[in-house]
Amino acid sequence: MSRTSLLSGGLARFRASCRPSTGAGHRFYAAHAGTQKRVAVRTLGVAAVAAVGLGCGLITTALCAPAKAAPKKEPPNTPAMIKAAAAYRERAQTRFEQELSGEETDDSFVAGEIEKGLPTFTRAEVSKHCSPEVQQWVTFRGGVYNITEFVDNHPGGAKILLAIGKDVGPFWFLFQQHKCARTFRFLETMRIGNVASADLIEDTNEDENDPFRHDPKGLEEGRHPAMIVNTEKPFNAEPPPELLIENFVTPTQLHYIRCHLPVPLVDPETYRLSISTPLTRQIGQDLVLTLDDLKTQFPKAEVVSTLQCAGNRVRGAHFQDKQKLIVGTFFDTAMGNSLWGGARLRDVLMHAGLDADGSGMNFVQVEALDKDESDVPFAGSVTIEKAMATYGDVLLAYEMNGKPLPRDHGYPVRLICPGWLGVRNVKWVSKVIASEVETPIYWYQNDKAAIRVAIQEGPVQSLIIEPRFNAKLDPDDDELTVKGYAWSGGGRAIIDVDISIDGGQTWRRANLQQSGQKKWQMWAWTLWECTIPLPKDFSGPLEIVSRAADAAFNTQPQKYKADWVVHGVINNRWHKVPVTRPPRED
């Protein structure tokens, strides 16, 4: 799941967060009588206030320096301009809601254009607004924004505070999934004015500084052209539904890809994996393994395990009564079932001196090679019970479907934690630490900040893949075949999938295709199929519904509760697909 999605809080939250404050800071509002022409500014990141700040190191003296041209004297601030800014926000709010509802779309819209008649602020004035007491302001391109009431609702957590009082562009360069009209329109709902013309930053060539420039490209590097690309930078893509369940084991090039940061370039010859345990800390030296060590010093284990992004179905989590799409990173296919090969994490930890019972440790922290611009790595934690269990099947994997891991999937080594959601299966592993506590790193702690506990095992899930949303059935068919997948976290087997074509009033049991794994070690998904007779002479809309139950008798809830599933992640309500059966021709 994308934890950096601007719109993941829901429309009601944004309405609340978009109301501008009316505190003392507004006395600084001023008119800007400058030109309406497009102003070229350096756009190191093109997002709005929901992206994650990436460290203060990017904010340099040059960033805040005035342009070389002679400063233009700005007109005095006037109350009339405050009123103009309020009217502008009202119009921006209307346009934003039209964008959400699908009434208006303009993919070319970009935030931060100079708006004639709005107040003008210097960067020095903006920098004074760095706390709730005096309001929290940011700039983007030529715009100034009061984000005070949005900060607490920011999906990316507290890192947004690093950008307060500054230009958000450099902080969001790594999070270019926010480079979209919808994000820009939301940002404009918090617009309070323009950046003073003397403080506008000249445009620069970004290509050579783009941290994503080394990402895999094209089919030859594993990115299949059939994939549905939801964001380019970082790269997030899912396979088309029509291809997802064609194979029980997902072809590597059709496995969903979830990246939070740029894909690291790793030389297998110089790659090193550091293992830290109480024993290695006692002697003052971590166990360091090469890729070859991992392959030759430990027995190779294999496991068929399904990965599901916590953000799978996050778009569906925000469907309204009229089924209008609001937000999200993934649709329904951020799921893949692969054969993983590598060394057991348990074996590696014991080789580094950890006892089979975990030596009093509670967690295994896992750090990755992908880092943000403040040099903070992506990270996760696994409970010591899961890591050391002989039946846990946790791997330091170096193969996917019998071949070396592709770069997008963690080359050269990734964690495979069967039964846990994809975000815990850390890619590009660089360090493993047996610890008494969970990793303190933001990427993991952010989950806890949102829902008080870190997401680990996924809930029971089922989705309809065929027929597709709003499909028109053949009027001459007397029956309907419905296909899809189901999965539950923790290795809990799927024991039942029920299908309805009348919105859940009556149900039929589906036929299940399973891996043959044990009932409590069923890491792989279940594919299912159900053929249902259609009502004779019926024409009109039908609502297909799926629900699943697992070995612990957990079942999917009928309704989605937005106040419980924060940001739309781990959405597992009944899956519903409306279809239409046209009347037969005489």
Backbone torsions as a table, in degrees:
resi	resn	phi	psi	omega
1	MET	NA	137.6	177.7
2	SER	-81.5	105.6	177.5
3	ARG	-68.4	-5.2	179.2
4	THR	-106.6	11.8	-176.7
5	SER	-75.5	127.0	-178.0
6	LEU	-61.2	-40.9	-166.8
7	LEU	-97.1	14.5	-170.8
8	SER	-76.9	1.4	-179.5
9	GLY	-91.1	-10.8	-179.6
10	GLY	96.3	154.8	-174.5
11	LEU	-63.0	-39.3	-178.2
12	ALA	-62.0	-41.7	-179.7
13	ARG	-63.6	-39.0	-178.2
14	PHE	-70.3	-35.3	176.2
15	ARG	-60.0	-41.9	179.5
16	ALA	-67.0	-42.0	-175.0
17	SER	-76.0	-15.6	-175.2
18	CYS	-91.3	-5.7	178.6
19	ARG	-71.2	117.5	-177.7
20	PRO	-67.2	147.5	177.4
21	SER	-71.5	161.3	-178.9
22	THR	-126.8	29.6	-177.0
23	GLY	-77.9	-167.6	-174.1
24	ALA	-62.2	-25.9	-177.8
25	GLY	-59.7	-21.8	-177.3
26	HIS	-73.3	-10.9	177.6
27	ARG	-68.2	-12.7	179.2
28	PHE	-83.4	-5.9	-176.5
29	TYR	-57.5	141.1	-179.6
30	ALA	-146.3	162.1	179.0
31	ALA	-81.2	152.8	171.6
32	HIS	-123.5	111.6	-175.0
33	ALA	-98.9	19.2	-176.3
34	GLY	-77.9	-173.0	-176.6
35	THR	-70.3	158.1	176.0
36	GLN	-93.2	0.0	-175.6
37	LYS	-65.0	157.5	179.0
38	ARG	-65.9	130.2	-179.0
39	VAL	-102.8	126.8	179.0
40	ALA	-84.0	120.0	177.4
41	VAL	-128.9	157.9	178.2
42	ARG	-69.8	125.2	-178.2
43	THR	-117.1	80.9	-179.7
44	LEU	-72.9	-21.3	174.1
45	GLY	-148.3	139.5	-174.1
46	VAL	-120.6	70.0	-179.8
47	ALA	-128.0	-179.8	173.3
48	ALA	-112.3	-167.5	-166.7
49	VAL	-69.7	6.7	178.4
50	ALA	-95.2	-6.1	-178.0
51	ALA	-77.2	164.3	-175.2
52	VAL	-89.4	131.5	175.5
53	GLY	-66.9	149.7	-171.5
54	LEU	-122.0	24.6	174.6
55	GLY	110.3	144.4	-175.1
56	CYS	-77.6	-7.4	-176.4
57	GLY	-62.8	-21.9	-178.2
58	LEU	-80.2	-16.7	-178.2
59	ILE	-85.5	106.0	-174.7
60	THR	-111.0	170.9	177.8
61	THR	-59.3	-38.4	-178.5
62	ALA	-64.2	-33.1	-177.6
63	LEU	-62.0	-37.4	-175.8
64	CYS	-99.0	2.2	-178.1
65	ALA	-75.3	147.1	177.4
66	PRO	-68.2	158.3	177.7
67	ALA	-64.6	162.2	-176.5
68	LYS	-68.8	-27.8	-179.2
69	ALA	-64.4	155.5	179.2
70	ALA	-60.8	133.0	-177.7
71	PRO	-59.6	138.2	177.3
72	LYS	-90.2	132.4	180.0
73	LYS	-72.1	122.8	-178.1
74	GLU	-84.9	148.6	176.7
75	PRO	-68.1	159.0	-179.6
76	PRO	-66.9	153.9	176.6
77	ASN	-71.5	139.3	-179.6
78	THR	-134.5	151.4	176.6
79	PRO	-57.7	-31.2	-179.4
80	ALA	-61.7	-34.0	179.8
81	MET	-71.9	-31.9	174.5
82	ILE	-61.2	-42.8	178.1
83	LYS	-64.7	-38.6	178.7
84	ALA	-64.0	-39.1	179.0
85	ALA	-65.7	-40.7	178.2
86	ALA	-62.5	-41.8	178.3
87	ALA	-64.6	-37.6	178.7
88	TYR	-63.0	-42.0	179.5
89	ARG	-64.2	-37.4	177.6
90	GLU	-62.3	-44.3	178.7
91	ARG	-65.4	-39.0	179.0
92	ALA	-65.0	-38.2	178.4
93	GLN	-63.9	-41.6	178.7
94	THR	-62.8	-45.4	179.5
95	ARG	-64.4	-37.7	178.9
96	PHE	-63.3	-44.6	-179.7
97	GLU	-67.7	-34.4	174.8
98	GLN	-64.8	-37.1	176.8
99	GLU	-63.4	-43.8	-179.6
100	LEU	-64.1	-39.1	-176.4
101	SER	-79.4	-10.0	-178.3
102	GLY	87.3	2.6	-179.3
103	GLU	-72.1	-27.6	-177.2
104	GLU	-144.1	129.6	175.3
105	THR	-135.8	137.3	178.1
106	ASP	-147.4	93.6	-175.1
107	ASP	-66.5	-13.3	-178.3
108	SER	-89.5	-5.0	-176.7
109	PHE	-65.8	133.6	177.8
110	VAL	-130.5	135.8	179.2
111	ALA	-75.3	164.0	170.6
112	GLY	89.5	7.5	174.6
113	GLU	-66.2	145.6	174.8
114	ILE	-64.4	127.6	-179.2
115	GLU	-111.4	116.7	-178.4
116	LYS	-61.5	135.1	175.1
117	GLY	94.3	-4.5	179.1
118	LEU	-91.0	159.6	177.0
119	PRO	-59.1	155.1	-179.7
120	THR	-121.9	137.9	-178.6
121	PHE	-133.1	141.0	172.3
122	THR	-79.6	162.2	176.9
123	ARG	-64.2	-30.3	177.0
124	ALA	-63.8	-40.7	177.5
125	GLU	-66.1	-41.7	179.3
126	VAL	-60.7	-40.0	-176.4
127	SER	-63.8	-20.9	178.6
128	LYS	-74.1	-17.9	-176.0
129	HIS	-98.1	79.0	-171.5
130	CYS	-127.2	17.3	178.0
131	SER	-153.2	160.2	-179.9
132	PRO	-59.5	-29.2	-177.9
133	GLU	-65.7	-34.5	-179.9
134	VAL	-115.1	14.5	-178.0
135	GLN	76.8	158.2	-176.6
136	GLN	-119.0	113.0	-175.4
137	TRP	-114.3	154.1	170.6
138	VAL	-139.8	165.2	172.2
139	THR	-119.3	155.9	172.1
140	PHE	-149.0	120.3	-173.8
141	ARG	52.4	-117.2	-178.4
142	GLY	-98.8	8.2	-175.4
143	GLY	-106.3	152.4	173.8
144	VAL	-117.2	136.2	-171.6
145	TYR	-134.2	135.8	175.5
146	ASN	-98.0	104.9	-174.3
147	ILE	-105.4	17.5	-173.0
148	THR	-50.7	-49.3	-174.2
149	GLU	-80.3	-7.8	178.2
150	PHE	-93.5	-21.9	-171.2
151	VAL	-54.8	-47.1	-177.4
152	ASP	-66.4	-22.2	-179.5
153	ASN	-97.2	5.2	-177.1
154	HIS	-63.2	120.3	-178.3
155	PRO	-60.7	-25.9	-178.3
156	GLY	-83.5	1.9	176.9
157	GLY	82.7	-159.8	-170.0
158	ALA	-73.6	-10.5	-178.3
159	LYS	-63.8	-17.1	176.9
160	ILE	-61.9	-24.5	-178.5
161	LEU	-64.1	-22.4	178.4
162	LEU	-64.8	-23.2	-177.3
163	ALA	-95.6	-5.7	-176.0
164	ILE	-61.7	132.7	-179.9
165	GLY	80.6	7.3	-174.2
166	LYS	-133.5	-176.1	173.6
167	ASP	-82.5	124.0	-177.4
168	VAL	-76.8	-16.2	-175.5
169	GLY	-50.4	-55.5	-178.5
170	PRO	-62.0	-30.1	-178.5
171	PHE	-71.5	-25.6	-172.8
172	TRP	-107.0	10.7	-177.4
173	PHE	-60.4	-32.3	-180.0
174	LEU	-78.5	-9.1	-173.4
175	PHE	-119.4	62.2	-173.3
176	GLN	-79.5	3.0	171.0
177	GLN	-64.5	-14.3	178.5
178	HIS	-86.2	1.5	179.8
179	LYS	-82.2	73.1	-178.8
180	CYS	-149.3	156.5	-175.4
181	ALA	-61.2	-35.9	-177.2
182	ARG	-64.5	-42.4	177.7
183	THR	-64.5	-45.0	-179.3
184	PHE	-60.7	-41.3	-178.9
185	ARG	-65.5	-37.0	177.5
186	PHE	-64.6	-41.6	179.0
187	LEU	-58.1	-40.1	-178.0
188	GLU	-66.0	-20.0	177.2
189	THR	-69.3	-10.2	178.1
190	MET	-114.0	16.6	-177.0
191	ARG	-71.0	130.6	176.6
192	ILE	-119.2	-8.6	179.1
193	GLY	171.0	-163.8	-178.9
194	ASN	-113.7	153.3	170.2
195	VAL	-74.6	137.5	178.3
196	ALA	-56.2	140.1	-174.4
197	SER	-57.9	-32.5	-179.9
198	ALA	-68.6	-18.8	-176.1
199	ASP	-102.8	0.6	177.6
200	LEU	-66.4	139.5	-174.5
201	ILE	-98.9	131.7	-177.6
202	GLU	-66.4	149.4	178.9
203	ASP	-66.6	147.7	177.1
204	THR	-134.0	165.0	176.8
205	ASN	-77.3	116.0	-175.2
206	GLU	-90.2	-20.8	-169.6
207	ASP	-54.9	-46.4	-175.8
208	GLU	-70.4	-17.7	178.5
209	ASN	-103.4	1.9	-177.1
210	ASP	-70.4	115.0	-178.9
211	PRO	-66.9	-12.1	-179.9
212	PHE	-94.1	4.6	-173.0
213	ARG	-66.3	-19.3	179.7
214	HIS	-98.8	6.5	178.6
215	ASP	-61.0	152.6	174.9
216	PRO	-56.0	148.3	-178.9
217	LYS	-137.3	129.1	171.5
218	GLY	75.8	177.2	-175.5
219	LEU	-61.5	-38.2	-177.3
220	GLU	-63.8	-20.7	178.0
221	GLU	-109.7	17.2	170.0
222	GLY	99.0	1.1	179.9
223	ARG	-101.6	101.2	-173.7
224	HIS	-72.1	137.2	-178.4
225	PRO	-65.4	-16.3	179.1
226	ALA	-78.2	-14.8	-176.5
227	MET	-64.8	144.2	174.9
228	ILE	-86.8	109.5	-176.2
229	VAL	-88.9	116.9	-180.0
230	ASN	-90.6	-36.6	172.5
231	THR	-143.2	142.8	-179.6
232	GLU	-86.0	-39.8	-175.0
233	LYS	-137.9	107.3	-7.0
234	PRO	-67.8	158.2	-173.2
235	PHE	-78.1	124.3	177.1
236	ASN	-137.9	121.9	-174.3
237	ALA	-148.7	154.5	179.0
238	GLU	-136.8	154.9	-178.9
239	PRO	-75.2	155.0	174.9
240	PRO	-63.4	142.1	-177.4
241	PRO	-54.3	-35.2	-176.9
242	GLU	-61.3	-22.9	-177.2
243	LEU	-103.8	-14.2	-170.0
244	LEU	-61.5	-44.2	-173.3
245	ILE	-106.6	21.1	175.7
246	GLU	-68.8	-26.0	-178.1
247	ASN	-131.8	142.0	177.6
248	PHE	-67.0	-41.9	171.9
249	VAL	-95.6	120.6	-174.6
250	THR	-68.4	126.6	173.2
251	PRO	-55.3	138.8	-174.4
252	THR	-52.6	-43.2	-176.3
253	GLN	-73.4	-7.2	177.5
254	LEU	-112.3	9.7	175.7
255	HIS	-79.6	136.2	-177.6
256	TYR	-58.4	152.8	-179.9
257	ILE	-122.8	126.6	177.5
258	ARG	-128.0	114.0	176.7
259	CYS	-119.2	141.9	175.6
260	HIS	-102.4	-21.1	-173.9
261	LEU	-143.6	177.5	175.8
262	PRO	-60.1	147.6	178.2
263	VAL	-74.3	121.8	-177.2
264	PRO	-71.5	147.8	172.0
265	LEU	-89.9	119.4	-175.2
266	VAL	-123.7	126.6	174.6
267	ASP	-87.3	117.1	-177.4
268	PRO	-61.6	-24.2	-179.1
269	GLU	-74.3	-29.9	-178.7
270	THR	-104.4	-3.1	180.0
271	TYR	-60.7	136.3	176.8
272	ARG	-135.6	137.4	178.1
273	LEU	-112.9	120.3	-177.2
274	SER	-98.3	131.0	-180.0
275	ILE	-118.3	122.6	-179.1
276	SER	-117.2	125.3	177.6
277	THR	-133.9	171.0	176.2
278	PRO	-53.7	-36.6	-179.6
279	LEU	-69.0	-46.2	-179.9
280	THR	-64.5	-33.4	177.9
281	ARG	-71.3	-32.4	178.8
282	GLN	-66.1	-39.2	-179.5
283	ILE	-88.9	-6.6	174.3
284	GLY	80.2	22.7	179.9
285	GLN	-152.0	121.4	177.5
286	ASP	-69.0	154.1	169.7
287	LEU	-75.7	126.8	-179.3
288	VAL	-116.8	125.3	-177.1
289	LEU	-118.3	141.9	170.2
290	THR	-88.0	171.5	176.0
291	LEU	-62.5	-39.8	178.2
292	ASP	-64.6	-38.4	176.3
293	ASP	-57.8	-45.0	-177.1
294	LEU	-62.7	-35.1	-178.0
295	LYS	-79.7	-29.8	-172.0
296	THR	-105.6	-24.8	-175.5
297	GLN	-92.6	-9.6	-176.8
298	PHE	-131.4	142.4	177.3
299	PRO	-59.5	138.3	176.8
300	LYS	-79.2	130.5	176.2
301	ALA	-117.4	151.7	178.4
302	GLU	-130.6	146.5	178.0
303	VAL	-149.4	137.6	171.4
304	VAL	-89.7	116.7	-174.6
305	SER	-139.5	139.8	177.1
306	THR	-89.9	135.1	170.2
307	LEU	-108.8	133.6	174.4
308	GLN	-129.7	127.8	175.1
309	CYS	-66.2	139.3	177.1
310	ALA	-60.1	-21.6	179.3
311	GLY	-91.3	5.9	175.1
312	ASN	-59.7	134.9	-177.6
313	ARG	70.4	12.1	-178.3
314	VAL	-64.7	-30.7	176.1
315	ARG	-68.6	-41.0	177.5
316	GLY	-63.2	-24.5	179.5
317	ALA	-65.0	-19.5	-176.7
318	HIS	-113.2	17.6	174.2
319	PHE	-67.7	139.4	178.0
320	GLN	-98.2	-177.7	-177.5
321	ASP	-56.8	-34.8	179.5
322	LYS	-90.4	10.4	176.5
323	GLN	60.6	39.3	176.6
324	LYS	-92.4	127.6	-177.3
325	LEU	-68.6	132.6	177.1
326	ILE	-106.5	-66.8	-172.5
327	VAL	-147.7	175.3	168.7
328	GLY	136.2	167.2	-179.7
329	THR	-95.1	-47.3	-176.2
330	PHE	-121.1	155.2	174.2
331	PHE	-90.4	-105.2	-172.3
332	ASP	-121.6	1.2	-170.4
333	THR	-123.0	24.3	174.9
334	ALA	-81.4	63.5	-173.2
335	MET	-152.4	141.8	177.9
336	GLY	-156.2	148.3	-177.1
337	ASN	-122.1	113.6	-172.7
338	SER	-131.3	162.7	172.7
339	LEU	-94.5	117.8	-177.2
340	TRP	-108.6	140.5	179.0
341	GLY	-131.1	141.4	179.3
342	GLY	171.6	-165.4	178.4
343	ALA	-89.9	142.7	176.4
344	ARG	-67.6	133.6	176.6
345	LEU	-58.6	-37.4	179.0
346	ARG	-58.6	-45.2	-178.8
347	ASP	-63.7	-41.2	-178.2
348	VAL	-67.1	-42.9	179.8
349	LEU	-65.3	-40.5	178.5
350	MET	-67.6	-34.8	176.0
351	HIS	-62.5	-29.3	178.6
352	ALA	-89.9	10.8	172.7
353	GLY	99.6	4.4	178.8
354	LEU	-81.5	132.0	178.8
355	ASP	-66.3	159.0	-179.1
356	ALA	-61.2	-25.9	179.9
357	ASP	-91.0	2.9	176.1
358	GLY	94.6	0.6	174.3
359	SER	52.3	37.5	178.4
360	GLY	79.4	2.4	177.1
361	MET	-79.0	157.2	-179.9
362	ASN	-112.6	-25.6	-175.2
363	PHE	-142.6	160.9	166.7
364	VAL	-117.2	115.1	176.7
365	GLN	-84.6	141.2	-179.5
366	VAL	-128.7	120.9	178.9
367	GLU	-109.6	151.2	-173.3
368	ALA	-114.5	169.7	177.9
369	LEU	-85.0	-19.3	177.4
370	ASP	-78.6	127.8	-175.4
371	LYS	-131.3	154.2	174.1
372	ASP	-86.0	-178.8	-173.3
373	GLU	-76.0	-5.5	170.1
374	SER	-96.7	13.9	174.4
375	ASP	68.8	24.8	176.9
376	VAL	-93.2	123.1	-177.8
377	PRO	-80.8	156.0	168.1
378	PHE	-66.7	148.9	-174.9
379	ALA	-157.0	165.6	175.7
380	GLY	-155.4	176.4	178.0
381	SER	-137.1	146.4	175.9
382	VAL	-123.8	138.2	176.8
383	THR	-63.9	148.1	-178.4
384	ILE	-63.8	-31.8	178.8
385	GLU	-63.1	-43.0	179.0
386	LYS	-68.5	-43.4	-175.6
387	ALA	-65.1	-37.0	-172.5
388	MET	-99.8	-4.7	-178.4
389	ALA	-67.9	134.8	178.2
390	THR	-66.7	-22.0	179.6
391	TYR	-100.9	3.5	-175.7
392	GLY	-78.1	-24.5	175.6
393	ASP	58.6	29.8	178.9
394	VAL	-77.8	128.6	-175.3
395	LEU	-120.0	150.0	157.8
396	LEU	-96.5	92.3	-167.7
397	ALA	-87.2	140.5	173.6
398	TYR	-124.9	2.4	176.7
399	GLU	-131.3	148.3	175.3
400	MET	-134.5	118.2	-177.8
401	ASN	54.8	41.2	173.1
402	GLY	82.8	3.6	-180.0
403	LYS	-130.7	162.2	178.0
404	PRO	-54.6	145.0	179.3
405	LEU	-54.3	135.0	169.4
406	PRO	-67.7	159.5	-179.6
407	ARG	-59.1	-42.9	-178.9
408	ASP	-63.3	-20.0	-176.5
409	HIS	-108.8	17.3	167.9
410	GLY	112.1	12.3	-178.3
411	TYR	-53.1	133.4	8.8
412	PRO	-94.5	-17.8	-176.1
413	VAL	-140.7	134.0	174.3
414	ARG	-133.2	161.7	174.1
415	LEU	-85.5	134.9	169.8
416	ILE	-118.5	114.7	-178.1
417	CYS	-117.2	84.7	-172.8
418	PRO	-55.5	139.5	178.9
419	GLY	87.3	-7.4	178.7
420	TRP	-106.6	154.7	-178.1
421	LEU	-65.0	157.7	-170.7
422	GLY	-55.6	-35.2	-176.6
423	VAL	-61.6	-24.2	179.6
424	ARG	-87.0	-8.8	178.1
425	ASN	-90.3	70.1	-168.5
426	VAL	-58.8	133.1	178.7
427	LYS	-93.6	161.4	175.9
428	TRP	53.6	50.7	-173.6
429	VAL	-65.8	132.4	177.7
430	SER	-118.2	-26.0	-175.4
431	LYS	-148.7	137.9	177.2
432	VAL	-124.4	127.1	-173.3
433	ILE	-129.4	115.3	171.2
434	ALA	-75.8	124.4	-168.9
435	SER	-143.8	161.0	174.0
436	GLU	-81.0	-17.4	-175.3
437	VAL	-128.6	163.2	175.0
438	GLU	-70.9	162.5	178.4
439	THR	-61.0	137.4	178.1
440	PRO	-82.5	-3.0	-172.1
441	ILE	-68.2	141.9	-173.5
442	TYR	-49.7	-44.7	-172.4
443	TRP	-58.9	-29.7	177.8
444	TYR	-89.6	-44.8	-176.3
445	GLN	-66.7	-25.0	179.5
446	ASN	-60.2	-36.6	176.8
447	ASP	-60.9	-43.9	-178.5
448	LYS	-65.8	-36.1	178.7
449	ALA	-63.5	-31.7	-177.4
450	ALA	-80.0	-44.6	-173.6
451	ILE	-130.1	16.5	171.8
452	ARG	75.0	-19.8	174.5
453	VAL	-134.6	150.2	177.8
454	ALA	-75.6	137.3	178.4
455	ILE	-68.4	129.8	179.5
456	GLN	-127.1	-90.4	178.2
457	GLU	-73.2	144.0	179.1
458	GLY	-87.9	154.1	177.4
459	PRO	-76.8	165.9	178.5
460	VAL	-61.0	140.5	-169.8
461	GLN	-145.2	142.9	167.7
462	SER	-146.8	146.4	178.5
463	LEU	-138.7	147.8	176.2
464	ILE	-91.6	124.2	178.0
465	ILE	-102.8	-37.2	176.2
466	GLU	-130.2	133.8	-3.5
467	PRO	-74.4	169.2	-177.5
468	ARG	-86.4	167.4	-178.6
469	PHE	-56.5	127.1	178.5
470	ASN	64.3	25.3	178.1
471	ALA	-67.7	150.6	173.6
472	LYS	-102.7	121.2	-177.8
473	LEU	-79.1	159.8	175.1
474	ASP	-73.0	120.6	-176.3
475	PRO	-64.1	-18.2	-179.2
476	ASP	-88.6	-9.3	178.9
477	ASP	-75.2	137.0	178.9
478	ASP	-96.9	-6.3	178.7
479	GLU	-145.4	162.1	-177.2
480	LEU	-126.6	128.1	175.8
481	THR	-101.2	124.3	-178.4
482	VAL	-112.2	134.2	-179.0
483	LYS	-130.2	154.7	178.1
484	GLY	-177.4	-163.9	179.0
485	TYR	-133.2	160.8	176.5
486	ALA	-144.3	154.9	-178.8
487	TRP	-164.4	151.3	173.1
488	SER	-138.9	145.4	-178.3
489	GLY	-72.3	168.9	175.8
490	GLY	73.0	10.7	-178.9
491	GLY	78.8	9.9	-179.3
492	ARG	-75.0	122.0	-177.5
493	ALA	-66.3	146.8	169.8
494	ILE	-77.7	124.2	-179.3
495	ILE	-105.6	-15.4	-177.1
496	ASP	-161.6	139.3	169.5
497	VAL	-131.2	124.9	179.7
498	ASP	-112.0	143.3	-177.5
499	ILE	-125.4	138.0	176.6
500	SER	-127.1	146.8	173.6
501	ILE	-116.3	10.2	178.1
502	ASP	-125.3	35.9	174.8
503	GLY	75.9	11.7	177.7
504	GLY	105.4	10.5	178.9
505	GLN	-79.4	-39.1	176.8
506	THR	-132.0	154.2	-172.0
507	TRP	-134.8	152.3	171.6
508	ARG	-129.4	145.1	-178.5
509	ARG	-83.6	135.1	-179.8
510	ALA	-87.3	156.4	171.7
511	ASN	-83.7	137.3	-173.6
512	LEU	-108.5	138.6	171.3
513	GLN	-114.5	116.4	-173.6
514	GLN	-125.5	172.2	-171.1
515	SER	-82.3	-18.0	-173.5
516	GLY	85.8	3.6	176.0
517	GLN	-70.5	163.0	-178.4
518	LYS	-63.2	156.6	-173.8
519	LYS	-57.0	-33.4	-178.2
520	TRP	-108.9	10.2	172.9
521	GLN	-130.9	35.5	-179.5
522	MET	-88.1	83.7	-177.8
523	TRP	-77.1	-22.8	-176.9
524	ALA	-85.5	158.3	178.3
525	TRP	-73.1	171.5	173.3
526	THR	-115.9	126.6	171.9
527	LEU	-94.0	144.9	-176.8
528	TRP	-138.7	160.8	-180.0
529	GLU	-149.9	141.1	-179.3
530	CYS	-145.1	127.7	177.4
531	THR	-106.8	125.3	-173.0
532	ILE	-124.7	130.0	175.2
533	PRO	-63.8	140.9	177.2
534	LEU	-91.5	146.1	178.6
535	PRO	-57.1	133.8	-177.9
536	LYS	-63.2	134.7	177.1
537	ASP	60.8	16.4	179.7
538	PHE	-86.4	138.7	170.6
539	SER	-138.5	147.3	-178.5
540	GLY	131.8	-166.3	-176.1
541	PRO	-79.8	146.3	172.6
542	LEU	-129.7	147.8	175.8
543	GLU	-117.4	111.9	178.7
544	ILE	-87.4	136.2	-177.8
545	VAL	-133.0	140.5	173.1
546	SER	-123.2	146.2	173.3
547	ARG	-145.8	145.5	-177.4
548	ALA	-126.4	159.8	174.0
549	ALA	-133.0	144.9	179.8
550	ASP	-108.8	-177.7	-173.2
551	ALA	-64.5	-19.5	175.7
552	ALA	-94.0	10.0	-179.9
553	PHE	62.9	27.3	167.4
554	ASN	-74.8	140.5	179.3
555	THR	-129.1	158.5	177.9
556	GLN	-71.5	138.2	176.3
557	PRO	-72.4	152.9	-179.1
558	GLN	-70.6	-39.1	-174.3
559	LYS	-120.5	157.1	177.6
560	TYR	-94.7	132.0	179.4
561	LYS	-110.9	103.6	-174.4
562	ALA	-64.7	-24.5	-179.6
563	ASP	-81.5	-4.7	178.5
564	TRP	-107.6	-45.3	-179.1
565	VAL	-89.4	92.8	-173.3
566	VAL	-64.4	132.7	178.0
567	HIS	63.9	11.0	177.4
568	GLY	84.8	-2.5	-177.5
569	VAL	-71.6	162.7	-176.1
570	ILE	43.6	44.2	175.1
571	ASN	-71.8	120.7	-178.3
572	ASN	-137.4	27.1	176.9
573	ARG	-66.5	170.3	175.0
574	TRP	-46.6	138.4	176.2
575	HIS	-93.0	131.1	-175.5
576	LYS	-124.3	134.5	179.1
577	VAL	-131.9	112.4	176.6
578	PRO	-79.4	138.0	175.2
579	VAL	-136.3	169.6	-179.6
580	THR	-132.1	136.1	173.4
581	ARG	-107.7	108.0	-179.4
582	PRO	-66.1	158.5	176.1
583	PRO	-68.0	149.3	177.5
584	ARG	-72.4	145.1	176.5
585	GLU	-85.5	135.7	179.4
586	ASP	-73.5	NA	NA
